[in-house]
Amino acid sequence: MSAARLPVGVAGVGSLGSHHARLYASLPDARLVGVYDPVEARAAEIATRYGTRAYPSLDALLADAEAVSVVVPTPAHHEVGLAALARGRHVLMEKPIAATLEEAQALVDAAGRAGVLLQIGHVERFNRALRAAAPYLAEPRFLESDRVAPFAARGSDVAVILDLMIHDIDLVLSLVKEPVVDVRASGIGVVTPSVDIATARLEFASGAVANLTASRLARERVRKLRIFQPSGYFSLDLAEGKGEYLRLKADASEALAAGATDLARLVDRVALKAPEAEPLGLELANFVRAARGLEPPAVTGADGLSALALAFRVLEAVGRVPALRTA
């Protein structure tokens, strides 16, 4: 495999896409060849800021880039993604993978036919707290997440399940690694016609359970995840990138039998620490290395499809089947 820097581009340089451009410009294994956005002034601004080129069309960008981040509105994921994959380009698709299951499957199939990488931008996989917890995770049995945020126009055109909860849907699927056999959920729209607050209970084949809550009507942002497994309990603050692991002591059973009532006698508190790093930067670095065949992608197209399919099951349980589910 050549050590040459991978020529990469960014399609869509709004708020999030501009960060893709910023980070690609700093990655030692990547060469940012340029950006494309239908708003020409925006593309020119970002290109000037990061010392690259603003392309006049998506096709022109794809002619020069071997890999591309697709950071366009979700309804356009299918069209832009297929165009890139048809040209044999590796694609990092921002989450969710697509607006419908049929479109998502078409993207996965197109990547397979072209023999190129389709990676999905579920960036929480690179959260500092989760990276620190990873060495201790084993057989999670109960997971509980809370993800709430103040209302914002961006993302409010879809249910909070597709906007926010899908982050945690992807996380629990990656942690439990089993089929979901039962989904129960409730939700309500308050300021939009869609669902603004939702809670879901997911039961896995082994009996493991995940309870997920998402809201976009909070006064402050909260992103917390609690994980219980036979060896102990994790309390993770995803917003702060930190947490702790209450690990069961080897002699906890004997101590409990002897009448111990102090939690400190039964568990060790392990502060969870991982190196400081911007999660999106880690995600893009993984994408570049995966595109060059140096390591596996953190989130495959199939993973993105699974997360979207489960999000739609939650919507169905709420009683809100979105019009865009089918093509």
N, C-alpha and C positions, 0 to 999 in steps of 0.2 A: 504494500500500500504506500503510495507516494506521501511524502511528508509535506507536500505543497499545501499552502493554506486553501481551505475550501471556499470557492466563490459563492457568497450568499447574498440574498436580496430580501426585502421586506415589501409585501403587498398590503397596503393599508397602514398609514402612519398617523392615525389619530392618537389619542392619549396613550394607549397601550403600545401601539405599533411604534411610536417614537422611542419607547424604551427598548424594544427589540433592536432598532437601528443603533441606539447608543451602545448597547452591550456588544453587538456584533462588531462594532468598530473597535472595541477594546480586546476582543478575544484573540489570543495569539495563533489559534488554529484556523481562524476564519478571515476572509477578506470581503468586506462589505462592498459589493460592486455597485449597489444602488437601491433606490426605493421607487415605488409606484403608488400613487393615490389619485383617484379621480378628481380630487380638488388639487389642481396643479400648483396653486400658491402654497398649499400645505406641503406638498412633496418637495417643492423648491426650498422651502424654509428648513425642513429636516435634512435635506441633502447638504445644504450649506453648513448647517450646524455641525454635521459629523463628517464633513469632507468627502462626500461621495456624490453620486450622480442621481438626478431626478429623471426617471424614464418617462417617455410620453405615453406608453401603453404597457399593459401587463405582458403582452407578447414580447415586446422589446426587452423587458426585464428578464423574462424566462430564457431569452436567447443567450444571455450572458451569465446567469446564475445557475449553479448546479444544485442549489438547495434554496428553499424560500420559506420564510415565515408568512403564513396567511393570517392577517389580523384585520379582517373585514367584518362587517356585521354578519351575524349567524345565518340569516337567509341567503347570503352570498357565498357561504362556505363551499357548497356543492359545486357551483359554477366555477369559482376560482380554483378550488382544489382539483377538479377534474382537468382543467386547462393545464395546470402545472404537472400533474401526474402523467397526462398524455404526452408531455414533452420529455418525460423521463426524469423529472426533477424530484428530489427528496423534499418532503413537505412537513413542516411543523404547523399543525392546524390549532389555532386557539380553541379553547373549550367553549361550548360543547362542540363535538365533532361536526354536527350538522343540525339542521332544523327538523328533520324527520328521520325515522329509522331507515326508510328506503334510500334516502340520500346518503346517510352514513354508510350503509352497506355498499352502495355504489362506489364510494370513496375507497373503502377497504378493498373491494374487488379490483378497482383500477390500479391501486398500488401493487397488488399481487401480480396482476398481468404485466405491469411495467417493470417489476423486480426492483422497486425503489421503496424507500422508507416513508411511512406515514406515521408521524408521531403526534400525540395530542397534548395540548398545553395545560394539563392539570398540575399547576405549579405547586400546589400544596404538598405534593410528593417530596419536594425539596425543602420543606419547612425545617428550620433549624431544630425545633423541638422534636419533630419526628425523626430527623437524622440522629439526634442524640439518643432517642428511645430505641432505635432499631436493634442494637445489639442485645437488648433485653426482652424483646417481644417474642412470645411463644404461646400459641394457641389462645388468642383472645376469645373470651366467652361472653362478655357483655361490654358494649361500647355505647357511649352517650356523648352526643355533640350538641353544641349550641353555637349558632352562627347568626348574629343579628347585626344590623347596620342601619344608619339613618337613611331615610328615603332619598333616592337620587333618580333623575330621569333616565340615566343610562341603565339599561337592563330592565326597566319597568314595563317594557312592551311584552314581556313573557312572565310566566308565573315564577315566584320566588324559588320554586323547586328547580327550575332550569337555570335560574340566575345565580343563586347562592348554594342551595342544598346540594346541588350536583357535585360540588367540591367534596363534601363529606360522603356522598354516595360512592364516589371513586375511591376515597380513602378506605372506607370500610370494606369495599370489595377487594382492595389490595391487601388488607390486613387479615381478613378472614379466609379468603381464597376458597369459598364454597358457593354452591348455588343458593339463591334466595328462594325459599319455599312458601313464604307467606308475607304479604305486605298489607299493613293497615295504616291508614292516614286520615288526617282531617286538616282542613285549611279554610281560609276565608279571605275574600278581597275586602279591603277597607277603603283605600284611596284610588285603586285601579279596578277595572272590570275583571282582572285576573286574580290570582291568589297572592296575597301579600304576607301572610303568616301561615306557616304549615308545620305540622309535626308528623313524623312517620315512625312506625315500628316495623323493622325488618327481621324476619326469622330465617336463619340459615339451616342447611340440611342437618348439621350436627346438633342443632338446638341453640347455637349461639344467637344472640339478639343484639340489635343495634337500634337505639332510639335517637332520632335526629330531629332537631328543631331549627327552623330558619325563619327570620323575619327581616323585612326591610323598613320597619316602622319604629325602630329603636332610637333612643336619644344618643347612644354611644355604640361604638363598634365592640363586639365581643366575639372571639373565636376560640372556643375551648373544646377539648376532647378528653374524655376520661375512658380508660381502658382497664378492664378487670380480666385477669387470667389466673390460672391455678397458683402461679408463683408470686402474685402480688397485684398492685394497683398503680396505674399511671395517671397523673394529673398534668395535662399539657395545656399551656397557654400558647396557642398558635399565633396570636397577634404579637406577643412578646418574644416568641421563639425560645421559650424556656419551659421547664417543668420539673417534676420529681417522680421518682419511682419508689413506692413503699414495698420493699422486697421482703417476703416472708423469710424469717430466719430458719436455719436448718433444724433447730431444736424447738420450733414454735409449738408443735403438737405436744411435746412433753411439758413445755411451760404452761400451755393452756390446761392440760390435764392436772397440773399441780396448782391450778387456781390463779394463774397470772391474769391480771386485769388491765395492766398498763400496756398500751399499744407499743410503746418503745421496747418492751420486753419481747414482743412478737415480730416486729418488723425493723428493718434497717431503712433509713431514709437516704436515697441516692439522688443527689442533685444531678440533673441531666444537662450536659454541656456538649456543644458541638462548635466547630470553628465558625466564626462570623462569615457570612457570605450572602449575597443577594440571591434569593431563590430563583428569580428569573434568569440571572446570570448562570447559575448552575444548570438550569434546564436547557438553556441554549448551548452551553458547553457540551452537555450530554448529547444533544441533537447533532452537533457538528461531529463529535467523535463517533456517534452511531452511524451517521451518514457515510463516514469513512471506513466503517467496518471495524472500529477499534473497541467498541463496547455495545451492549444491548441498549435499546431505547428504554427509558423509564416507563413510558406510557405508550403502548402500541395503539394502532388504529382499532384493533379488536377490543382493547381495554376501553377506549373512548366509546365504542358502540355499546359495550355492556353497561357503562355508566348511563348513557342516554336511554337505553331500553329500560333500566330500572327506574330512572326518573319518570318515564312515561307511566310505568306501573304505579308509582306513587301518585301521579296526577289522576290516574283512573280511580285509585282508591279514594281520593278526595272527591271524586265525582266531576272532575274537570278534564275531559279529554280534549286536548288542544286541536284546533282545526288544522294545524300544520303537521299533525302526526304522520299523515300519509301524503305522498306526493300527488 
